[in-house]
Amino acid sequence: MTTAPSAPSIKPSVAKTASGRIFNFSAGPGCLPEEVLQQIQQDVLNIAGSGIGILEHSHRGKNFDKVLAEAFSDFRKISNLPANYQILFLTGGATSQNFMVPANLKSQDQAADYITTGYWAEKALEHAKIYGALHEAGTSKDKNHSYIPTDSQIKYSGNPAYIHFCSNNTIYGTEWHEIDASGKNTWQQRDPKAPAGVPLVCDMSSDIYSRPVDFTKYGLVYAGAQKNLGAAGTTVIVIRDDLLKRKPRELPWMLQYDTFAKDESRPNTPPVFAIYICGLVFKWILAQAQDGRHCLDVLHERNIRKAGHIYAALDSTAFYKGHAEKNSRSLMNLTFKCPTPELDDRFCKEAGAEGMDGLKGHRSTGGMRASMYNAMPEDGCKALADFMREFARKNG
Ligand SMILES: Cc1ncc(COP(=O)(O)O)c(C=O)c1O
């Protein structure tokens, strides 16, 4: 890693970091830490003094051996991952897990349960259909995916092969959180209460490593890298050994998780650049540890503060309407609307002119979406909150 991040200079009118970059609120590919980008610049030309850039090394040579080994071990360090879980770097995006999960984990006859709390969770169910019986155990469709169902709203089938859910709904801006006895959101990891022995499968694409995570609660987790882990081109899988052994049907070699587990994710040429970038991001995550506090605790606290600036601006006026119900709000993607679509357009345009980009909402929801992944500096969130207050004052 090279230098520490330089302090952003927000004024006079365009919010920018010292290196001239503006604040990128894109939902994915999302912003990356500047230190990581600087390291990539060097390594593309010449990695580790080898005289050859990372893109040009053999995926079986010693330079990539080291990159891959460190990526695996750093990922394990971040989450204290036990030895009976394997990490895989796959291609095909998180969307390919929609078919790989059922193909590898369930037979045609045995049902799998799905909780559909947003666009990607619905797609996961839809794409799994060719693999036979499925059960929709819970959904938030009735209120346009503005909330996460309570345990009592979820009804599991008899003996599902697994339960699939999505921990953070990138498009609607909702996230699973533990709610305490007084009904307060603790911002901690919450999972569906799976019947004993049934593995949980979680799409963690847009909130992995944004908060402390206990992978031992899951049978399989997947996450497209392009939000909190790195760049587009690889999807990270965390899978428990017993699920690797399931063989519910014959599958092409390259569609089996086991193929990748047996060969360190390189049965063929893997996405070397995307894996290398994940490795740098894992080191950046580890480097966030502070004053004896675990790196994920530090990131989590920072993410709560970051989102807090913007939610406070949202709640300070009736001008904006947030999509998510308060206890289901996401720390990563914040969705809201102005009173009219014309004002939404003006908001995005004027925010863009002030150095805040990527705020246009998903085509299926409209409005705005501010994505505040780990690499978004707190100053970016403060700048957006200030802008929101001023925009509401001028246009309200
Ligand atoms: C939660 C979630 N799941 C799945 C996907 C699809 O990812 P990919 O484009 O890598 O297939 C996305 C993309 O934004 C997402 O946010």
The ligand as an SDF file (V2000), in Angstrom:
LIG
                    3D

 16 16  0  0  0  0  0  0  0  0999 V2000
  -27.5830   -7.7000   -4.1180 C   0  0  0  0  0  0  0  0  0  0  0  0
  -27.1720   -7.9590   -5.5470 C   0  0  0  0  0  0  0  0  0  0  0  0
  -27.2140   -9.2220   -6.0210 N   0  0  0  0  0  0  0  0  0  0  0  0
  -26.8730   -9.5010   -7.2800 C   0  0  0  0  0  0  0  0  0  0  0  0
  -26.4480   -8.5140   -8.1520 C   0  0  0  0  0  0  0  0  0  0  0  0
  -26.0570   -8.8760   -9.5500 C   0  0  0  0  0  0  0  0  0  0  0  0
  -24.6780   -8.8260   -9.6440 O   0  0  0  0  0  0  0  0  0  0  0  0
  -23.8780   -9.1030  -10.9870 P   0  0  0  0  0  0  0  0  0  0  0  0
  -24.0900   -7.9080  -11.8480 O   0  0  0  0  0  0  0  0  0  0  0  0
  -22.4650   -9.2760  -10.5080 O   0  0  0  0  0  0  0  0  0  0  0  0
  -24.4180  -10.3370  -11.6090 O   0  0  0  0  0  0  0  0  0  0  0  0
  -26.3680   -7.1990   -7.7060 C   0  0  0  0  0  0  0  0  0  0  0  0
  -25.9170   -6.1290   -8.6100 C   0  0  0  0  0  0  0  0  0  0  0  0
  -26.0080   -4.9620   -8.3700 O   0  0  0  0  0  0  0  0  0  0  0  0
  -26.7590   -6.9190   -6.3690 C   0  0  0  0  0  0  0  0  0  0  0  0
  -26.7220   -5.6730   -5.8950 O   0  0  0  0  0  0  0  0  0  0  0  0
  1  2  1  0
  2  3  1  0
  2 15  2  0
  3  4  2  0
  4  5  1  0
  5  6  1  0
  5 12  2  0
  6  7  1  0
  7  8  1  0
  8  9  2  0
  8 10  1  0
  8 11  1  0
 12 13  1  0
 12 15  1  0
 13 14  2  0
 15 16  1  0
M  END
$$$$
